[in-house]
Amino acid sequence: MNRTKVGIIGCGNISSIYLKSDKTFDNLEIVACADLDPARAQARAAEYNIKAYTVDQLLADPDLEIVVNLTIPAAHAEVSTAVLNAGKHAYHEKPFALNRADGRKILETAQTQHRRVGCAPDTFLGGGLQTCRKLIDDGAIGEPIAATAFMMSHGHETWHPDPAFYYKPGGGPMFDMGPYYLTALVSIMGAVKRVTGSTRITFPERTITSQPKNGEKIRVEVPTHVTGLLEFANGAIGTIIQTFDVWSANLPRLEIYGTEGSLSLPDPNTFGGPVRIRRAADKEWQDVPLTHIYTENSRGIGVADMAAAIRSHRPHRASGELAHHVLDIMQAFHDAADQGKHIELTSTCERPAALPVGLKPGAVEL
Ligand SMILES: NC(=O)c1ccc[n+]([C@@H]2O[C@H](COP(=O)([O-])OP(=O)(O)OC[C@H]3O[C@@H](n4cnc5c(N)ncnc54)[C@H](O)[C@@H]3O)[C@@H](O)[C@H]2O)c1
């Protein structure tokens, strides 16, 4: 197979799983990495036996077809725009951008450069959420009428080595974790047409307790408790809470309620199950066996799918359009809270195609 050569910009915490993705997916070959901090790039390059570049060198390498941008949220738009302008396809981590204007600029640049743009999360392509997608498409709970999405936590400063960005623009629980929940819901139920929301900052200052920055203070610049209502184009109504302000809760992570039953979805920040269903006549929830593969941490499946889609001339699933719609929804919750009203969304997207049943490990196409 003619594998797609991939370079990675941003050699921080999440990079290790992407650096391994060519062991999981047959059609990828990770060949180089770069970082603002050359020592980080050199360390990763040595660990994975690939080339260490500066960002400019990486963008100038004619062999690289796709560049995966794993920088911090504030750099996503700038770095991916540079990737596209260098004539390469860009795929970056969530969120798609800090705001709609930057998101639109990325989409426009991709269009003018005739290059693809893709974006995480790709957990919706995991075996758990693809099983849910199939259940909904097969009518297992009838017509979806409502959904709930709850991410109840107390933030990242206890474990992440450099957690300040989670409390700056582009961070916050909605921009950080909302993409998992919203991408799962939009990929299964379709686009959203209108939202409203309320937000607050409970703790204006956070103290880092992880190493190496233990004891440093972070000034919180974005809402850390966000509650929203979503009206899907199909008529279903969603309720979402994404918070870094809560110590514990008993709420389910993700559920979809239909005219004939209810579906309990897995944690959308994972690739596997459990998937459970309770139809109208059932006395108990039933575990549903997963119908799709990729149930372990398979980050990079979105990149592999984009690489395969480029060769097959078909749309890729973890697309810029999907990620931009999710960004529009997330920004609209904050706008609704600031303005005290519902916000009609200006963006929309197609549901990405379901992955086929029966894929062989390492493949994203039959
Ligand atoms: N850490 C996780 O568990 C996790 C999980 C899923 C997604 N993500 C997402 O992945 C992205 C990166 O997160 P992380 O935890 O790896 O962050 P990190 O701070 O550990 O790493 C980011 C890296 O990007 C580099 N960088 C920043 N700006 C750059 C630029 N302009 N050019 C080149 N390099 C630049 C930094 O030097 C750093 O090495 C974020 O968008 C985050 O939301 C992280």
PDBQT file of the ligand as one rigid body, heavy atoms in Angstrom, charges set to zero:
ROOT
HETATM    1  N1  LIG A 401      -3.575  16.219  26.773  1.00  0.00    +0.000 N 
HETATM    2  C1  LIG A 401      -4.644  15.522  26.441  1.00  0.00    +0.000 C 
HETATM    3  O1  LIG A 401      -5.011  14.531  27.090  1.00  0.00    +0.000 OA
HETATM    4  C2  LIG A 401      -5.448  15.909  25.229  1.00  0.00    +0.000 A 
HETATM    5  C3  LIG A 401      -6.436  15.031  24.818  1.00  0.00    +0.000 A 
HETATM    6  C4  LIG A 401      -7.143  15.302  23.669  1.00  0.00    +0.000 A 
HETATM    7  C5  LIG A 401      -6.890  16.457  22.977  1.00  0.00    +0.000 A 
HETATM    8  N2  LIG A 401      -5.960  17.336  23.403  1.00  0.00    +0.000 N 
HETATM    9  C6  LIG A 401      -5.756  18.572  22.614  1.00  0.00    +0.000 C 
HETATM   10  O2  LIG A 401      -4.487  18.493  21.991  1.00  0.00    +0.000 OA
HETATM   11  C7  LIG A 401      -3.911  19.796  21.903  1.00  0.00    +0.000 C 
HETATM   12  C8  LIG A 401      -2.561  19.772  22.567  1.00  0.00    +0.000 C 
HETATM   13  O3  LIG A 401      -2.727  19.389  23.918  1.00  0.00    +0.000 OA
HETATM   14  P1  LIG A 401      -1.497  18.881  24.789  1.00  0.00    +0.000 P 
HETATM   15  O4  LIG A 401      -2.079  18.425  26.059  1.00  0.00    +0.000 OA
HETATM   16  O5  LIG A 401      -0.642  17.975  23.994  1.00  0.00    +0.000 OA
HETATM   17  O6  LIG A 401      -0.747  20.301  25.022  1.00  0.00    +0.000 OA
HETATM   18  P2  LIG A 401       0.782  20.529  25.445  1.00  0.00    +0.000 P 
HETATM   19  O7  LIG A 401       0.856  21.903  26.016  1.00  0.00    +0.000 OA
HETATM   20  O8  LIG A 401       1.269  19.364  26.242  1.00  0.00    +0.000 OA
HETATM   21  O9  LIG A 401       1.567  20.482  24.024  1.00  0.00    +0.000 OA
HETATM   22  C9  LIG A 401       1.409  21.461  23.034  1.00  0.00    +0.000 C 
HETATM   23  C10 LIG A 401       2.726  21.573  22.266  1.00  0.00    +0.000 C 
HETATM   24  O10 LIG A 401       2.572  22.472  21.168  1.00  0.00    +0.000 OA
HETATM   25  C11 LIG A 401       3.726  23.300  21.071  1.00  0.00    +0.000 C 
HETATM   26  N3  LIG A 401       3.316  24.519  20.384  1.00  0.00    +0.000 N 
HETATM   27  C12 LIG A 401       2.501  25.505  20.827  1.00  0.00    +0.000 A 
HETATM   28  N4  LIG A 401       2.349  26.450  19.884  1.00  0.00    +0.000 NA
HETATM   29  C13 LIG A 401       3.081  26.053  18.815  1.00  0.00    +0.000 A 
HETATM   30  C14 LIG A 401       3.318  26.610  17.532  1.00  0.00    +0.000 A 
HETATM   31  N5  LIG A 401       2.778  27.773  17.148  1.00  0.00    +0.000 N 
HETATM   32  N6  LIG A 401       4.131  25.924  16.682  1.00  0.00    +0.000 NA
HETATM   33  C15 LIG A 401       4.722  24.761  17.050  1.00  0.00    +0.000 A 
HETATM   34  N7  LIG A 401       4.522  24.184  18.265  1.00  0.00    +0.000 NA
HETATM   35  C16 LIG A 401       3.714  24.831  19.133  1.00  0.00    +0.000 A 
HETATM   36  C17 LIG A 401       4.167  23.499  22.500  1.00  0.00    +0.000 C 
HETATM   37  O11 LIG A 401       5.549  23.878  22.581  1.00  0.00    +0.000 OA
HETATM   38  C18 LIG A 401       3.886  22.123  23.113  1.00  0.00    +0.000 C 
HETATM   39  O12 LIG A 401       4.994  21.248  23.021  1.00  0.00    +0.000 OA
HETATM   40  C19 LIG A 401      -4.902  20.761  22.547  1.00  0.00    +0.000 C 
HETATM   41  O13 LIG A 401      -5.695  21.345  21.557  1.00  0.00    +0.000 OA
HETATM   42  C20 LIG A 401      -5.759  19.854  23.427  1.00  0.00    +0.000 C 
HETATM   43  O14 LIG A 401      -7.071  20.355  23.562  1.00  0.00    +0.000 OA
HETATM   44  C21 LIG A 401      -5.205  17.071  24.501  1.00  0.00    +0.000 A 
ENDROOT
TORSDOF 0
